[in-house]
């Protein structure tokens, strides 16, 4: 009880947590082109194993001081929560990877983005409490925006197949990941949860190599991609996400992560030379409107559960 009171006193303003999540979306979106190019030279699970292993190793020295100051039982409890969260996160990656073998990249991106809509629905089913009306409106607007953003890459004849079913499982996994991560980050040391999560993904990725044999064409660009994603898109991003979800709801976090494809598109246009379509531009605009509909709240509005 005393610990909860102290945490409440030291809690930052919600906008700081939300801004941190938006910056994570910027990192993930900006590195999307790098990851896409890297996967042409390395198998997916091998890339994930190396990326998350590097992230785990980088987090150890950063967190050793906290681990030395905390009670052992609390550390192990946080690590256990992180491993549970990591299993769900890895499952999402695995389903998305195998789903891509049977469906197109456009359909995969569209179906994966459904996790943004699924988060409030799963939250209501688990906790029997619907998000605020403002959040639901934001989710609806953002969902339309995501549809317009991914529409140009969809097949004209949208036929549901095995790959789409696997990718739908990926979206469900990512939705549960948001909720479970929020649950443990608000109850355990977020540092232990963060490192337990990415260490679990690394271990499971190595365990999955028999189903996705390791393949790599080593080059400077591939090494750069592994280091970049290991340091920034993994170590920094998952520490910040776990910290931020202590102070904001999973629905708001999912909404802010809808900025990832927006940043990815901007990066692809300015760095990759891709052309932006009218529907994609409208989609980006609606995503921003959906997020602002939630962020521009009344001053009297309290903290979300």
C-alpha positions in Angstrom: 0.0 0.0 0.0 2.8 2.4 1.0 4.6 1.5 -2.2 1.6 2.2 -4.3 1.2 5.6 -2.7 4.9 6.5 -3.3 4.5 5.4 -6.9 1.5 7.6 -7.3 3.3 10.6 -5.9 6.3 10.1 -8.2 4.2 9.4 -11.3 5.0 11.7 -14.2 2.3 13.6 -16.1 0.5 11.3 -18.5 1.6 13.4 -21.5 5.2 12.4 -20.7 4.3 8.7 -20.8 2.3 9.2 -24.0 5.0 11.2 -25.6 7.5 8.4 -24.7 5.3 5.9 -26.5 5.0 8.2 -29.5 8.8 8.4 -29.7 8.9 4.5 -29.6 6.6 4.5 -32.6 9.0 6.9 -34.3 12.0 4.6 -33.6 10.1 1.5 -34.9 8.7 3.3 -37.9 12.1 4.9 -38.8 13.8 1.5 -38.6 11.2 -0.3 -40.7 13.0 0.2 -43.9 16.3 -1.0 -42.3 14.6 -4.2 -41.0 12.9 -4.8 -44.3 16.2 -4.6 -46.2 18.0 -6.8 -43.5 15.4 -9.6 -43.8 16.5 -10.0 -47.5 19.9 -11.1 -46.2 18.9 -13.1 -43.0 16.2 -15.4 -41.9 13.6 -13.9 -39.7 14.0 -16.0 -36.5 17.8 -15.7 -36.8 17.5 -12.0 -37.0 15.1 -11.8 -34.0 17.4 -14.1 -32.0 20.4 -11.9 -32.6 18.5 -8.6 -32.2 16.9 -9.6 -28.9 20.1 -11.2 -27.6 22.0 -8.0 -28.2 19.2 -6.1 -26.5 19.2 -8.4 -23.5 23.0 -8.1 -23.1 22.8 -4.3 -23.4 20.2 -4.1 -20.7 22.2 -6.1 -18.1 24.8 -3.5 -17.2 22.2 -0.7 -17.3 20.0 -2.5 -14.8 22.6 -4.1 -12.5 22.5 -1.2 -10.0 18.7 -1.5 -9.7 18.9 -5.3 -9.3 21.5 -4.9 -6.5 19.2 -2.5 -4.6 16.0 -4.5 -4.9 14.9 -7.6 -3.0 15.6 -10.9 -4.8 12.0 -12.1 -4.7 10.7 -8.9 -6.3 13.3 -9.3 -9.1 12.3 -12.9 -9.8 8.6 -11.9 -9.8 9.2 -9.2 -12.3 11.3 -11.5 -14.5 8.5 -14.1 -14.4 6.0 -11.4 -15.5 8.4 -10.4 -18.3 8.8 -14.0 -19.5 5.0 -14.4 -19.7 4.8 -11.2 -21.6 7.7 -12.3 -23.9 6.0 -15.5 -24.8 3.0 -13.6 -26.1 5.2 -11.1 -27.9 7.2 -13.9 -29.6 4.0 -15.7 -30.5 2.9 -12.6 -32.4 6.2 -12.4 -34.3 6.1 -16.1 -35.1 2.5 -16.0 -36.4 3.2 -13.0 -38.5 6.3 -14.5 -40.0 4.7 -17.8 -40.9 1.6 -16.0 -42.1 3.7 -14.0 -44.6 4.5 -17.3 -46.3 0.8 -17.7 -47.4 -0.4 -14.1 -47.8 0.8 -10.8 -49.2 2.7 -8.1 -47.2 -0.1 -5.6 -47.7 -2.7 -8.0 -46.2 -0.3 -8.9 -43.4 0.2 -5.2 -42.5 -3.6 -4.5 -42.7 -4.6 -7.5 -40.5 -1.8 -6.9 -38.0 -3.0 -3.3 -37.5 -6.3 -4.8 -36.2 -4.6 -5.1 -32.8 -5.3 -1.4 -32.2 -9.0 -2.1 -32.4 -8.7 -5.4 -30.5 -7.0 -3.9 -27.5 -10.2 -2.1 -26.1 -12.3 -5.1 -26.9 -10.0 -7.6 -25.2 -9.7 -5.2 -22.3 -13.4 -5.0 -21.9 -13.7 -8.8 -22.0 -11.0 -9.4 -19.4 -11.7 -6.5 -17.0 -15.4 -6.0 -17.7 -14.8 -2.3 -18.1 -15.0 -0.4 -21.4 -12.5 2.3 -22.2 -13.6 5.9 -22.1 -15.9 7.1 -24.9 -13.1 9.4 -26.0 -10.7 6.5 -26.4 -13.3 4.4 -28.4 -13.9 7.3 -30.8 -10.1 7.7 -31.2 -9.8 4.0 -31.9 -12.6 4.1 -34.5 -11.1 7.1 -36.3 -7.6 5.5 -36.2 -8.9 2.2 -37.5 -10.3 4.0 -40.6 -7.0 5.8 -41.0 -5.1 2.5 -40.8 -7.4 1.0 -43.5 -6.8 3.9 -45.8 -3.0 3.8 -45.2 -2.7 0.1 -46.0 -5.4 0.1 -48.8 -3.1 0.6 -51.8 -1.1 -2.5 -50.9 -4.1 -4.8 -50.5 -5.2 -7.3 -53.2 -8.2 -6.3 -55.2 -9.7 -9.8 -54.5 -9.5 -10.0 -50.7 -9.8 -13.8 -50.1 -9.2 -15.0 -46.6 -6.6 -17.8 -46.5 -4.3 -19.7 -44.0 -1.8 -16.8 -44.0 -4.5 -14.3 -43.1 -5.7 -16.6 -40.3 -2.2 -16.8 -38.9 -1.8 -13.1 -39.1 -5.1 -12.5 -37.4 -3.6 -14.7 -34.5 -0.6 -12.3 -34.6 -3.0 -9.3 -34.1 -4.7 -11.0 -31.2 -1.3 -11.8 -29.7 -0.1 -8.2 -30.0 -3.3 -7.0 -28.4 -2.9 -9.4 -25.4 0.8 -8.3 -25.2 -0.2 -4.7 -24.7 -2.6 -5.6 -21.9 -0.4 -8.1 -20.1 2.6 -5.8 -20.3 0.5 -3.0 -18.8 -0.6 -5.4 -16.0 2.9 -6.4 -15.0 4.6 -3.1 -15.5 2.1 -1.5 -13.0 2.7 -4.2 -10.4 6.4 -5.2 -10.7 9.7 -3.5 -11.2 9.5 -2.4 -14.8 13.2 -3.0 -15.3 12.9 -6.7 -14.5 9.7 -7.0 -16.7 11.5 -5.4 -19.6 14.6 -7.5 -19.5 12.6 -10.7 -18.8 10.5 -10.0 -21.9 13.2 -9.5 -24.4 15.4 -12.3 -23.0 12.4 -14.6 -23.5 11.9 -13.5 -27.1 15.6 -14.2 -27.7 15.5 -17.7 -26.2 12.3 -18.6 -28.1 13.7 -17.3 -31.4 16.7 -19.5 -31.0 14.4 -22.4 -30.1 12.4 -21.7 -33.3 15.4 -22.0 -35.6 14.6 -25.6 -36.6 11.4 -24.4 -38.1 13.1 -21.4 -39.7 16.7 -22.5 -40.5 19.3 -19.8 -39.9 20.4 -18.1 -43.1 22.6 -15.0 -43.4 24.5 -13.2 -46.0 26.8 -11.1 -43.8 27.4 -7.5 -44.9 28.0 -4.2 -43.3 24.4 -3.2 -43.8 23.2 -6.4 -42.0 25.5 -5.8 -39.1 24.3 -2.2 -38.9 20.7 -3.3 -38.9 21.2 -5.8 -36.1 23.1 -3.2 -34.0 20.7 -0.4 -34.7 17.6 -2.5 -33.9 19.2 -4.2 -30.9 20.2 -0.9 -29.3 17.4 1.4 -30.2 14.4 -0.6 -31.4 14.8 -3.2 -28.7 16.8 -2.1 -25.7 15.7 1.5 -25.6 12.2 0.9 -27.0 11.1 -1.9 -24.7 12.5 -0.3 -21.6 10.6 2.9 -22.4 7.4 1.1 -23.3 7.4 -0.9 -20.1 8.1 2.2 -18.1 5.4 4.2 -19.9 2.7 1.6 -19.6 2.8 2.1 -15.8 1.1 5.4 -16.3 -1.2 5.1 -19.3 -3.9 2.6 -20.5 -3.3 -0.1 -23.0 -5.8 1.4 -25.3 -4.0 4.7 -25.4 -0.7 2.9 -25.9 -2.1 1.0 -28.9 -3.5 4.3 -30.4 -0.1 5.9 -30.1 1.6 2.9 -31.7 -0.6 3.6 -34.7 1.9 6.3 -35.5 4.5 3.6 -36.4 3.3 3.0 -40.0 3.0 6.8 -40.4 6.6 7.3 -39.5 7.5 4.3 -41.6 5.8 5.8 -44.6 7.5 9.2 -44.0 10.9 7.4 -43.8 10.2 5.4 -47.0 9.3 8.6 -48.8 12.3 10.7 -47.8 14.9 7.9 -47.7 13.5 5.1 -49.9 12.2 7.4 -52.6 8.7 5.9 -52.4 5.7 7.9 -53.6 2.8 8.7 -51.3 -0.8 8.1 -52.5 -3.8 10.2 -51.7 -5.4 7.5 -49.6 -2.2 7.0 -47.6 -2.1 10.7 -46.9 -5.7 10.8 -45.8 -5.0 7.7 -43.6 -2.1 9.4 -41.9 -4.3 12.4 -41.3 -7.1 10.4 -39.7 -4.6 8.5 -37.5 -3.4 11.9 -36.2 -7.0 13.0 -35.7 -7.8 9.8 -33.8 -4.9 10.3 -31.5 -5.6 14.0 -30.9 -9.2 13.1 -30.1 -7.9 11.2 -27.1 -4.9 13.3 -26.1 -6.8 16.7 -26.1 -8.8 15.7 -23.1 -10.5 17.9 -20.5 -8.2 19.1 -17.7 -10.4 17.6 -15.1 -10.1 14.1 -16.6 -8.3 11.7 -14.2 -5.7 9.0 -14.7 -6.8 5.9 -16.6 -6.7 2.5 -15.0 
